[in-house]
Amino acid sequence: MESKWLKYGTMLTISILVAVCLSVVCLNADSLPSDILEGKWRWMYICYTTSLIGFALLIITCPKYLKAYLPAIIPWIFILYGAIEATWGIRQVYGLTYSNHSLYALTGSFYNPGPYSGYLAMIFPICLYEWLKRKDGKKTIPYYVALSAMLLILCVLPAGMSRSAWIAAAVSSAYIGYMNYREKIRNSTKRYWNKTPRKRNMTVCYGVLALVIMVLTLCGIYQMKKDSANGRLFMWKIATYAVCDRPWTGYGWNNVAAAYGQAQEDYFAAGNYTETEERVAGAPEYVFNEYLQVAMAWGTPVLCIGLLVIGGSAYPGHRRKEYGLCGALLSLAVFAFSSYPLQFPAFVSALCMLVLACGIGALPLQKVWLRLLFTVLLLWGSYGCFRMYQQKSAALVACRQWSKSRMFYQSGAYEQAAESYAEVYEDMKGNARFMFEYGHALHKLHRTSESNAVLKEALQVSGDPMILNIIGKNEQEMKHYENAEHWFMRAVHRLPGRIYPYYLLANLYAEPAFYQRDKLERMVSIVLEKEPKVQSTAVKQMRQKAEKLLEGVKDKDSAIIHPEKEE
């Protein structure tokens, strides 16, 4: 009886701990905008602070039950949250609840359909495996729960329009299907292969046909958003250059965007680029490849260690036939190749749970010294999470103040905005948007030196060329014309497809104290002739003003040729 109570008590405790750790995906009650994730990170860290202590106690008291039931419980917690997210998305599609982004109807608890679709794609193979495992036997409640969750996800996943999520779901589903029917597939292949040459040729034809269909499908997915795909390929190219510059130590997690921006600037400054690259280039916050992101942040050694940990947990999980968990891990790994899941606490928490569930079976927890070692590691991890919780709590308070103060900035009350931003400046130094807004507000107040100081700090965490433009305008206002030219040229090299820095250079060359006719005419010509990425009112206004600058040049020439007209 005591053993029975211990068994069910352990199962209940594991369920609560895992559910608490994964609950961050549904957290959406903070007053901050949905794209500010400080509240979710804070919640994740406090959940892991308590849950790691709970897991440490379970390792000491009942390691056998922990090892047996953790891999069995985690899939169903994932299925539960997957069903909640899919239902959330369906309600958004039908207008029954709000979306977290003004441009997209479908976001779930995320602020973008991309990561939302990736989360559902990660859970889909778990649902598929649990359904297939019970399909040929007696139809019980778990069978219908897994089937219902899978159908809900299938209803939403295509609407997310995330090609990365589709590919991740397809690859992981193929893995689940093969592992579930591998004996039948092997036997059928051998039977056809060992028969007459005609049957053998038919098998080869089917294989070639499947390969052709796969290639055509990938081509179709590529053509759906060709520029988007080319943009990601270009990002990976620039990120690879950045990694090669610092392969061992990286740039730091918060400095990836700045390092990417500098690498892109250097690439375009060299002049060896194509029109397509110029058109698709941007100023991304992430490189849309978490392997390159980690290598840029912490260096290739940390990337290799991380891959070894994930692979080292997936292999024993595969050997123990935890195909659902391994399929989810595979889906996340595929999705991370062309997206940015590790920027969201929901994915980080899911990755930790998947690695733990897949790898725990390979740990000889019956050894006392190993249990003590893992207990110490878990308690140390709990302390680290608590320290991060404290940091995120301070950052959350600062973010709330910033969120309230943004109304001053957005309404043009720059004096009040600058005063409010100054109060939280120290806590918000790592936030690129805050730093830009603060520096821009100071620029609008003509506090040029202070603005430049803030914007140069912003360059440490952002690759946005607008920062370079504002610094250049500050230098121009201080009559440091050569410095202004330097910063404007940097903005041109960082994103040569944008018209604004050329327009600023034209204005600079029109300054009486820095007048350079040839350069002015060249910049005006570029402003008038360059095809913008998106036609807008701002582009039309810049072109009108550029034409007036050119007319001013002609008037000066006319005055020089006919000086008597001035008299």
Helices and strands as residue ranges (DSSP letters): H 2-22, G 23-26, H 38-61, H 63-93, H 113-135, H 141-156, G 157-160, H 163-193, H 197-224, H 226-245, G 253-255, H 256-270, H 275-280, H 290-298, H 300-319, H 323-336, G 341-343, H 345-359, G 360-362, H 368-410, H 414-423, G 426-428, H 432-444, H 448-458, H 465-477, H 481-494, H 500-509, G 512-514, H 517-529, H 537-561, H 563-566
